[in-house]
Structures are given as structure tokens and as C-alpha cells.
Amino acid sequence: MGRPVKFDRQTAVEQVMNEIWRSGFEACSVKALSEKLGITRSSYYNAFKSREALFLEALELYFSTSPDNVLARVDSDASILRVLTRMFKEVCRRRAADPEVRGCMAVNCVAELVGVDETLGPVLEKAVLTSLDRLEHLLRQAVANGEIEDSGDIREKALALQNLLMGLNVMAKVVHSEKDLWAAARQTLKGLGLYSD
């Protein structure tokens, strides 16, 4: 019988999340991750089963702390436009404040793995489509609340918001100014008629 693994799993998953966020999934071999965690490869497999399984845990942790996570918990009487505006402002603030200029782990991994990795690609694709559906639902809620009119383009506006969210996370790797990132986001929100102070 093997020795019990002696490390804090939550801390380990957080370390792996940050390593994947910084370097990408493919750069994080089991050997590299084992060394990073200070455990043997055998202990790694006993604790996490596979690199893909650990990635999924790290991705779940990332989603729970991501700035757009607030959209999953919006009260029915909340101003949707205000929630969206604040969320995009927070994305700009967090991305500009990141000294490692990592952008978004999920967006980075979408670019790296969707269409390439048969196990993780579909998970990431589903995450993006779930986010898109959430945005569409919120916009329909904004229509019901009387914040915006239903001009027949709610799905298109949701697509534009998803595009803005993903685009900001990529652009933040090059444009490091919160002011500039927010100017781009604000301009898009205003153009879509979805901006609120």
C-alpha cells in the first residue's frame, strides 16, 4: 500500500491553475506539475488520476473566481445593464492589475485546445456557449424589466457581449492600461445600447 499523499489539495489545484494560466495546458506536463507540487509522479496519479482531470479541477476553481462569475448570481430585480457594465469594468480592472499579464485562463485554453484536444476542447466549448446563453438570458431579463427594447436582436447582442468579453481578455495581454481597456469596453457597450453608470 502506498504512502498517503501529504499536501493540501486545494492549494495544489490553485498552484496548477496558476501554472496553466501562465504557461498553457500543453506546457504543463505531469512531470512539470509533479515537480511544481513537490510530489512524485506516482503520488500525482494517485491524487489526480490524470493531467486532464486536474485541469478540469483547476478550470472549475478558475471559473469560481472569474470576474464574469457574478453573472451567474443576478437577482431578478437587479438592473441588468448596471450588472453588465460593472462586470466589464471589473474585467478591465483585474486584467490591467495582473503583473503576469495572463489574460483569462479559459480564453487562453479555448485558443489552445478547442478543435485540438478531444477531451478538453468540448468542455471549453461548452463553457463559452453556456456563458453566451447566460448573457442572452440576462438580456431577455433586461427586456422584461423594461431596461431595453426587444428589437429582435437579443441573440446578436449576446454574441457581441461574448465577443467583447473574450476579446478584452486577449487584448489585455498587450494593452495593459485599465483606462484603455475600459474605454474599449465602454464604447462597445454604448454602441450596443447596453451601458449604464
C-alpha positions in Angstrom: 0.0 0.0 0.0 1.4 3.4 -1.0 2.1 6.2 1.4 -0.7 8.8 1.8 -0.3 12.0 -0.2 0.8 14.8 2.1 -0.3 18.1 0.6 -3.3 20.4 0.6 -5.4 19.5 -2.4 -7.0 23.0 -2.7 -3.6 24.7 -2.6 -2.3 22.2 -5.2 -5.2 22.8 -7.5 -4.7 26.6 -7.2 -1.0 26.2 -8.0 -1.8 24.2 -11.0 -4.5 26.7 -12.1 -1.9 29.5 -12.0 0.7 27.4 -13.8 -1.8 26.5 -16.6 -3.0 30.1 -16.7 0.6 31.4 -17.1 2.0 28.7 -19.4 -0.9 26.9 -21.1 -2.0 23.4 -20.7 0.4 21.7 -23.2 3.4 23.3 -21.4 2.3 21.6 -18.1 3.4 18.0 -18.3 2.7 15.6 -15.5 6.5 15.7 -14.7 6.5 19.5 -14.5 3.3 19.6 -12.4 4.6 16.9 -10.1 7.8 18.9 -9.5 5.9 22.1 -9.0 3.7 20.4 -6.3 6.7 18.7 -4.8 5.2 15.2 -5.2 6.2 12.1 -7.1 4.5 11.2 -10.4 3.0 8.2 -8.6 1.5 10.5 -5.9 0.3 12.8 -8.7 -1.6 10.0 -10.4 -2.9 8.7 -7.1 -4.2 12.1 -6.2 -5.4 13.5 -9.5 -5.8 10.4 -11.8 -4.7 12.4 -15.0 -3.5 15.7 -16.3 -6.9 16.3 -17.8 -8.8 15.6 -14.6 -6.6 18.0 -12.7 -7.1 20.6 -15.5 -10.8 20.3 -15.0 -10.5 20.9 -11.3 -8.3 23.9 -12.0 -10.7 25.2 -14.5 -13.6 24.9 -12.1 -11.6 26.8 -9.5 -10.8 29.5 -12.1 -14.5 29.8 -13.1 -15.5 30.3 -9.4 -13.1 33.3 -9.1 -13.5 34.8 -12.6 -15.0 38.3 -12.8 -17.9 37.2 -15.0 -18.9 34.6 -12.3 -21.1 37.4 -10.9 -23.5 36.9 -13.9 -24.5 33.5 -12.6 -26.0 35.1 -9.5 -28.0 38.1 -10.7 -31.2 39.0 -8.7 -34.3 39.1 -10.8 -34.9 42.8 -9.8 -31.4 43.9 -10.5 -30.5 46.4 -13.2 -29.0 44.1 -15.8 -27.3 46.9 -17.7 -25.7 48.1 -14.5 -24.6 44.5 -13.6 -23.1 44.1 -17.1 -21.4 47.4 -17.0 -19.8 46.7 -13.6 -18.7 43.3 -14.7 -16.9 44.6 -17.7 -15.3 47.3 -15.7 -14.1 44.7 -13.2 -12.7 42.6 -16.1 -10.7 45.6 -17.2 -9.5 46.3 -13.7 -8.4 42.8 -12.9 -6.7 42.2 -16.3 -4.8 45.5 -16.0 -3.8 44.7 -12.4 -2.3 41.3 -13.3 1.5 41.7 -13.1 1.9 38.5 -15.1 -0.4 39.7 -17.9 -2.1 36.3 -18.3 -5.4 37.4 -19.7 -8.2 34.8 -19.0 -7.2 31.2 -18.3 -10.4 29.9 -20.0 -10.0 32.1 -23.1 -6.3 31.1 -23.4 -7.2 27.5 -23.2 -10.0 27.9 -25.7 -7.5 29.2 -28.2 -5.1 26.4 -27.3 -7.4 23.3 -27.0 -10.7 23.7 -28.8 -10.6 21.8 -32.1 -7.3 20.1 -31.0 -8.0 18.2 -27.7 -10.9 15.7 -27.9 -11.3 15.6 -24.2 -10.9 19.2 -23.0 -11.9 21.1 -26.2 -15.6 20.2 -25.9 -15.6 21.2 -22.2 -14.2 24.6 -23.0 -16.6 25.0 -26.0 -19.5 24.2 -23.7 -18.2 26.8 -21.2 -18.2 29.5 -23.8 -21.7 28.5 -25.1 -23.0 28.5 -21.5 -21.6 32.0 -21.0 -23.3 33.1 -24.2 -26.6 31.6 -23.2 -26.3 33.3 -19.8 -25.8 36.7 -21.5 -28.8 36.1 -23.7 -30.9 35.2 -20.7 -29.8 38.3 -18.9 -30.6 40.5 -21.9 -34.1 38.9 -22.1 -34.4 39.7 -18.4 -33.4 43.3 -19.2 -36.2 43.4 -21.8 -38.7 42.1 -19.2 -37.5 44.7 -16.7 -38.1 47.4 -19.3 -34.4 48.4 -19.5 -34.1 47.7 -23.2 -36.4 47.1 -26.1 -36.7 43.8 -27.8 -35.7 44.8 -31.3 -35.3 41.2 -32.5 -31.5 41.2 -32.0 -31.1 39.9 -28.4 -29.1 36.9 -29.6 -26.9 39.1 -31.7 -26.3 41.4 -28.7 -25.4 38.4 -26.5 -22.9 37.3 -29.2 -21.4 40.8 -29.3 -21.1 40.8 -25.5 -19.4 37.3 -25.5 -17.1 38.6 -28.2 -16.3 41.7 -26.2 -15.6 39.6 -23.1 -13.2 37.2 -24.9 -11.6 40.0 -26.9 -10.9 42.1 -23.8 -9.2 39.1 -22.2 -6.9 38.7 -25.2 -6.3 42.4 -25.7 -5.3 42.8 -22.0 -2.2 40.8 -22.8 -1.0 43.7 -25.0 -2.9 46.7 -23.7 -2.1 47.0 -20.0 -3.9 50.2 -19.2 -7.2 49.8 -17.3 -8.2 53.2 -18.8 -7.7 52.0 -22.4 -9.3 48.6 -21.8 -12.3 50.3 -20.2 -12.6 52.8 -23.0 -12.8 50.0 -25.5 -15.4 48.1 -23.4 -17.5 51.2 -22.6 -17.5 52.2 -26.3 -18.8 48.8 -27.3 -21.4 48.7 -24.5 -22.6 52.2 -25.5 -22.8 51.1 -29.2 -24.9 48.2 -28.3 -27.2 50.3 -26.1 -26.2 48.3 -23.0 -24.2 50.8 -21.0 -25.4 52.0 -17.6 -23.5 54.0 -14.9 
